[in-house]
Amino acid sequence: MRFKPLIITVTATTALLSLTGCGGGDNPTLGGIGGESVATGGDNAYNGTGDGGPNEGTLDNPTKNGGVNGNAPKDGTAFQKLPKAATMAAAARFVNSHTKCVEITTTKDGYEHWELDSKYDEKTYSVIERGSCDGGDTRIFMLKDPKVFQAAYKAEVDKKYKETGGGNPSAGIVVGQDFTVGSTRASAATALLKPQAGLLMLNCHPKFTAPSGFRKEPALVKGCVLTDYFKD
C-alpha cells in the first residue's frame, strides 16, 4: 500500500495519486506499485531478524509486546483482522518476512524520498512516522487514525480521476490496521497480498472491478474497498 520510490509519485501534486496504481517505471509515489522483481514468498521469502525468531512478524509468529497482529481479533470485519504493528520496528520485521526490508530509517539521512513523502503528515493523513527500507524502493507509514488516512487517500484518487479520468483502476495501496506499505516493485505488493502475509489493498478507484474469487471487502470510508486483487 507500486510505490515508485515509495507509494508516492515524483511530484508533490502527483505523489499520493501514484498510490492508486501507477504503471511500470520508477514512480516514487506512495501507491505506485511496480518495477523490477525480487524474491518474495515461499522458499525465497525474506525472514525477519527480531529477537522472536526468524519468522518474527509473520502471522504464525507475531512480534512480541503487542506487535504485528498482536491485537487483531479472530473475528470481526476484514479491516479488524488485518495485521497490526504498533511500532515501526514491528512493521519493518513483518514486511521483511515477505519482501525485502532488512533495514529501516525514519530520518532524512538515508531516506531517499524524504521531501516527496513530507506531505504525508499527521494533520491531513494521520501519518505519525515514516520509514524507508534499505534501497528506498519500499516505505512504511505508521498511522494514528486509519480512517483519516483512507479518507485523504480517497480524496487524492477522486481528484486525479476528476482531472484526468485516469489512474490504474486495479491498483491502490497496501494496508494493515495501523500501517501502510508502498513500493516501486510490483512484486512487493504481490507478496504482501498473499494469504500468508494477510494484508489487503485499499482501492478507491471509481472503475475498480475484480475477477470472481478475489476479495472485495468494505473499507473504513465509503467508495473504497479492501481487496487482495492487484494488477500493475
N, C-alpha and C positions, 0 to 999 in steps of 0.2 A: 506498500500500500511501500512502462519502465520507469524507473527513477532515472532519468537520464541524469546525470550526475547525481541525482537523488530522486526523488519523485517529483522534481520540480523543473520547470523549463528554464531556458537560458536567460531570458529577460524577466524583469520583475513583473511585467504585465502578463506574461505567459506562464510564469512559474507554476502556480497551482494548477493551471489548465493542463499542464502536462501530466499531472497526476491522473487525469482522467483517461489516459490511454494514448500515449504518444506512439508513433510507429517506431521503426528502427532508427538507428543513428544515436548520436551522443547527446541526448537531451537531458540536461541536468534537473529537470523539474521533478518535484516530489512524486508525481504519479506517472512519469514516463517510464514504462517498463519495456525492456528490450535490450538487445545488444549481444555481445559475444557470450557463448555458453560457458558454464563452469560445472564442475562435478556437483550434482545435487541428488540427495536421497539415496536410498539403498546402500550398497557397499561403498559408494563414493561420498557418502554424506560427511559433512564437516562436523566433528564432535566438539561439544562444549568442553571447557577445561576448568570449570569451577571445582570447588572442593567437594562437591556432591558426587563426583564420579564422571566418567567420560561422556555420559548421556545427560548430564545435569541440564535442566532447562527444557527437556522434552516432556511430553505429556506422560510418559512412562516413569520419568524420574524428575518431578518438578523441582525447581530451585528452592533451596531452603529458605526459611524465615519469610514465608508469605510471598515467595517469588512466583515465577510463571505458573499460572493456573492454580496457585495455592488457594485462592478464594473463589474459584469458579464452581457454581452449583452443578450437581449431576443432572438436575432437571431445570427447566426454565426456558427462556427464549433463546434463539440462536445466538444473539449477542451475549447473553449472560453465560453461555457455555464457551465463549471464546477464551483463549489463554489470557491471563492477567499477569503482568510482570512486577509492578510496584516499584522497581528500580531500573535504571539504565543498564546496570551490570547484568541483572537477570534477563532483561530483554535481549541484550547482546549475546548472552550464552545460549538463549533459546534460538535466536536467528542462526548462530554458528552451528547449531545442531542439524541444520537443514541446508544452509548455504553459507558461503564464506563471510565471516565477521570475526576474525581472530582477535583483532584489537579494536578499541573504540576510543574516540576522542570527543570531548564536549567543549573544547576551547578552540579559539580561532586558529591557533597554531596546529597545523596538520589537518584542518577541516577545509577541504578543497573548495566547497561551495558555501562558505560561511556567509558572505554578503547576500548571495542569492536566497538562502534559506532564512535570512533575518526577518522576512515578512511574516513568517510563521511564529507569531508571538503569543503571549498568554491572553492579551486583551481580545484579539479577533479570533484566533484559532484555538485558544486554550492550550497551547503548547508550552510546557514548563521546562523542558530540557530537550536539546537537540544533540544527536550524536552521529558521527561519521565513522563508518567501519574502515579499516585499512584499505587503501586503494581509492577511497572516495566514491565508489560506484554504488554503495548501499548506505542509506541513512535511516536512523531511527528517531522518532519523535515520541516523547512521553507526554501524555495528555492529562490535564486536570479534569476537564469535563468533555467526554467523548461526543456528547450531543452537540455541544457548541462547535466542535471541530467538524462534525458531519454537516452541520448547517452551513458553515463557512465554505466547506468544500463544495457543497451543492450550489451555493451562490456563484462560485467561480465557474462551475460547469455550465450553469444556466446562462451566465454572461457570455461565455465563449460561444455557446450554441446560438444565442440570440444574435450575436455579432457576425458569426461566420457560418452557422449551420453545420459546423464541423465537429471534430473530435472523434476519437475511436469509441464507438458505442459498446465495444466488448472489452474495455479496459477501465481500470479505476485505481484505487489504492488499497493495499493490503492492510487489514486492521486486526488488532486484538481488542480487549476491553479497555486498556489504558495506554496503548501504544500503537503506532503505525510504522510501517516499513516501506521504504521506496528504494528502487534500484534502477540502474541503467540496463541491467541484464534481465531479459525476459525469463531466463532460466531461474533467476532468484525468486520471482513471483510464482512461477510454476511449482517450485519446490515448497514454498511456504503455504500453498493452497492444497497440498496433498493431505489426505486424511490423517497421516501420522503427525503432521505439523498442527493442523487444527485451526489455522487462520482462515479468514474469508476476505473477499474483496468487496470494498464499498464501491458500488456503481450507481451513479446518479444521472447517467445519460438518458435523455428522453426516448431515444431509439433503442435502448438495450433490450435484447432478447437472448435467450439461451436455449440450446437444444434440449430435448427431453432427457431427463435423468440428472441434470445438473440442479444444484440448489438455487433457490431464489427466495430468500427469507426477508422479512421486514427489517429495515434499518431503524435507527432512532429518529430519523426525520422523514417526513412524507416525501415521496418522489425518489427515494433511494432504496436500494436492496443490498443484501449481503449474499454473495454468491461464490461458488467455487469454480465458476466458468471464467476463463480469460483467453483472449486471442489477441496476439500482438498485431 
